[in-house]
Amino acid sequence: MKCIVGLGNPGSRYRKTRHNVGFLVVESLIGSFNAISVESNELYENYRCTIGGQEVSIIMPQTYMNHSGMAVKDFQQQHELALDNLLIIYDDFQLPFGTLRLRPKGSDGGHNGLSSIIGLLESDLIPRLRVGVGGITLPEMHTHESMADYVLSPFDAEEQKLLPELFQHTRNTCMSWLETGISKTMSLFNRNFFSSANAE
C-alpha cells in the first residue's frame, strides 16, 4: 500500500485558503482516481483506490494543521507502512504559485504540519510534495503575523482561474510517483508550470 496525505485545516472557514492547498489537491485526486471513503474518525478521513494494481489510501487529517503528525502516525502504525510509501502534500509560500517541488526527505522548512509529522514519526526520511502558493500579494516582510495572515487568505482571482490546471499537474505528479518512483518524477515535475523558467 501507498498513502498520499494532503495537509490542511478542516472546516469551511479554511477550505479555500492557501494553507489548505494540500486538502484541495487530494480532493482533486479523490475525484480523479474514483477513490471511495473507507474510514472517517477524529484523526483522519481515509479514501481508497487501486492504481496500477496497487492499493492507495488518500488521507485528509482532521486534527488541524499543527497536529497533522497524530493522524499520519496513527495510520502509518496501523498499516505498518514504510515511510517511503508515504507522500505528504502541503503548501509552501516560499515557492512561487504554480511551482511543484518533490523531495524524498529533508527538514520541515518551517511548516508546522510537516514539523508535527517529522516529530512524531521521528524521521525526516518522508517523501513530500510542496505546492507553491507565493503570489503577488506575498508580504515583503516575512513576519510570523504577516505570513500567518497570508497563508490563511484565499487565492486571488487570477490564481483561482489557474487552480484546475495546477491540480492537474499535481495529479500527474502523484500518478508518476505511484507508477515510476520518486527519482524520475522529480526530474519531470520539479518546476514552475506557469513560467518558462524551471524552479530550482
C-alpha positions as CSV (number, residue, x, y, z in Angstrom):
1,M,0.0,0.0,0.0
2,K,1.0,3.6,-0.6
3,C,-0.5,6.6,1.1
4,I,-1.0,10.2,-0.1
5,V,-1.6,12.7,2.7
6,G,-2.9,16.2,2.0
7,L,-2.4,18.7,4.8
8,G,-4.9,21.3,5.7
9,N,-7.4,22.5,8.3
10,P,-10.9,21.1,8.5
11,G,-13.9,23.3,8.2
12,S,-15.4,25.7,5.7
13,R,-13.6,28.7,7.2
14,Y,-10.3,27.4,5.9
15,R,-11.3,25.4,2.8
16,K,-10.2,27.7,0.0
17,T,-7.2,29.3,1.7
18,R,-3.6,28.9,0.5
19,H,-2.7,26.9,3.6
20,N,-5.3,24.3,2.6
21,V,-3.9,23.6,-0.9
22,G,-2.9,20.1,0.4
23,F,-6.6,19.4,1.0
24,L,-7.6,20.9,-2.3
25,V,-5.1,18.7,-4.2
26,V,-6.2,15.4,-2.5
27,E,-9.9,16.3,-3.1
28,S,-9.0,16.5,-6.8
29,L,-7.2,13.2,-6.5
30,I,-10.2,11.5,-4.8
31,G,-12.4,12.6,-7.7
32,S,-10.0,11.7,-10.5
33,F,-9.0,8.3,-9.0
34,N,-12.6,7.4,-8.2
35,A,-11.5,6.8,-4.6
36,I,-14.1,5.7,-2.1
37,S,-14.5,6.6,1.6
38,V,-13.5,3.7,3.7
39,E,-12.9,5.3,7.1
40,S,-13.7,8.5,8.9
41,N,-12.7,9.2,12.5
42,E,-11.5,12.0,14.7
43,L,-8.0,11.8,13.3
44,Y,-8.5,11.5,9.6
45,E,-10.7,10.8,6.6
46,N,-9.4,7.8,4.5
47,Y,-10.3,7.3,0.9
48,R,-9.0,4.3,-1.1
49,C,-8.5,3.3,-4.7
50,T,-6.4,1.0,-6.8
51,I,-3.8,2.4,-9.3
52,G,-1.6,0.2,-11.4
53,G,-2.6,-2.8,-9.4
54,Q,-1.6,-1.3,-6.1
55,E,-3.8,-0.2,-3.2
56,V,-3.6,3.6,-2.5
57,S,-5.0,5.4,0.5
58,I,-5.7,9.1,0.3
59,I,-5.7,10.7,3.8
60,M,-7.1,14.1,5.0
61,P,-6.1,14.7,8.6
62,Q,-8.8,16.2,10.8
63,T,-6.5,17.3,13.6
64,Y,-5.8,20.8,12.3
65,M,-2.5,21.5,10.7
66,N,-0.3,21.8,13.7
67,H,-1.2,18.3,14.9
68,S,-1.1,16.5,11.5
69,G,1.5,14.1,12.8
70,M,-1.1,12.5,15.1
71,A,-3.2,11.4,12.1
72,V,-0.2,10.3,10.0
73,K,1.4,8.3,12.8
74,D,-1.8,6.5,13.7
75,F,-2.4,5.5,10.1
76,Q,1.2,4.6,9.5
77,Q,1.4,2.4,12.5
78,Q,-1.9,0.7,12.0
79,H,-0.9,-0.3,8.4
80,E,2.8,-0.9,9.2
81,L,3.6,1.4,6.3
82,A,7.2,2.1,5.3
83,L,7.9,5.8,5.4
84,D,9.0,5.9,1.7
85,N,5.5,4.8,0.8
86,L,4.1,8.0,2.2
87,L,3.7,11.2,0.2
88,I,2.9,14.4,2.1
89,I,1.4,17.3,0.1
90,Y,1.4,20.8,1.6
91,D,1.7,24.5,0.8
92,D,4.9,26.5,0.6
93,F,4.7,30.3,0.4
94,Q,8.4,30.4,-0.3
95,L,7.8,28.8,-3.7
96,P,6.1,30.9,-6.4
97,F,2.5,29.9,-7.3
98,G,2.5,27.1,-9.7
99,T,5.7,25.5,-8.6
100,L,5.9,21.9,-7.5
101,R,8.9,20.6,-5.6
102,L,9.1,16.8,-4.8
103,R,11.8,15.6,-2.4
104,P,12.4,12.2,-0.7
105,K,13.5,13.7,2.7
106,G,14.5,16.9,4.4
107,S,13.7,19.4,7.2
108,D,10.3,20.8,7.8
109,G,11.2,24.2,6.3
110,G,9.2,26.0,8.9
111,H,5.9,24.3,8.0
112,N,4.1,23.3,11.2
113,G,2.2,20.4,9.7
114,L,5.3,18.7,8.4
115,S,7.1,19.5,11.6
116,S,4.4,17.6,13.5
117,I,4.8,14.6,11.2
118,I,8.6,14.5,11.3
119,G,8.5,14.9,15.1
120,L,6.0,12.1,15.8
121,L,7.4,9.7,13.2
122,E,10.9,10.6,14.5
123,S,12.3,10.8,11.0
124,D,12.7,13.3,8.1
125,L,13.0,10.4,5.6
126,I,9.5,11.1,4.4
127,P,8.7,12.0,0.7
128,R,6.9,15.3,0.4
129,L,5.4,17.4,-2.4
130,R,5.5,21.1,-1.8
131,V,3.0,23.2,-3.7
132,G,4.0,26.8,-4.2
133,V,1.4,29.4,-3.1
134,G,3.6,32.5,-3.2
135,G,1.8,35.2,-5.2
136,I,2.0,38.9,-5.9
137,T,0.3,39.7,-2.6
138,L,3.1,38.0,-0.6
139,P,4.2,40.3,2.1
140,E,7.7,41.7,1.7
141,M,8.4,41.3,5.4
142,H,8.0,37.7,6.4
143,T,7.0,38.2,10.0
144,H,5.1,35.4,11.8
145,E,2.0,37.5,11.9
146,S,2.0,38.6,8.3
147,M,2.7,35.2,6.9
148,A,0.1,33.6,9.1
149,D,-2.4,36.0,7.7
150,Y,-1.1,35.4,4.1
151,V,-1.4,31.6,4.1
152,L,-4.8,31.8,5.7
153,S,-6.0,34.1,2.9
154,P,-7.8,32.9,-0.3
155,F,-6.1,32.7,-3.7
156,D,-6.5,35.9,-5.7
157,A,-8.8,35.9,-8.8
158,E,-6.1,35.1,-11.3
159,E,-4.7,32.3,-9.2
160,Q,-8.2,30.8,-8.8
161,K,-8.5,30.6,-12.6
162,L,-5.3,28.6,-12.7
163,L,-6.1,26.2,-9.8
164,P,-7.7,23.5,-12.0
165,E,-4.6,23.4,-14.2
166,L,-2.3,23.3,-11.1
167,F,-4.4,20.4,-9.7
168,Q,-3.9,18.5,-13.0
169,H,-0.2,18.9,-12.7
170,T,-0.2,17.7,-9.1
171,R,-2.4,14.7,-10.1
172,N,0.1,13.8,-12.8
173,T,3.0,14.1,-10.3
174,C,1.2,11.8,-7.9
175,M,0.5,9.3,-10.6
176,S,4.1,9.4,-11.7
177,W,5.3,8.9,-8.1
178,L,3.0,5.9,-7.8
179,E,4.0,4.3,-11.1
180,T,7.6,5.2,-11.7
181,G,9.0,6.3,-8.3
182,I,10.4,9.5,-6.8
183,S,13.6,10.0,-8.8
184,K,12.1,10.0,-12.3
185,T,9.1,12.0,-11.0
186,M,11.4,14.7,-9.6
187,S,13.2,15.1,-12.9
188,L,9.9,15.5,-14.8
189,F,7.8,17.6,-12.4
190,N,10.0,19.8,-10.2
191,R,9.3,23.1,-11.9
192,N,7.0,26.1,-12.2
193,F,4.2,25.2,-14.6
194,F,3.2,28.8,-15.2
195,S,6.7,30.1,-16.0
196,S,9.1,29.4,-18.8
197,A,11.9,29.2,-16.2
198,N,12.1,26.0,-14.2
199,A,12.1,26.1,-10.5
200,E,15.5,25.4,-8.9
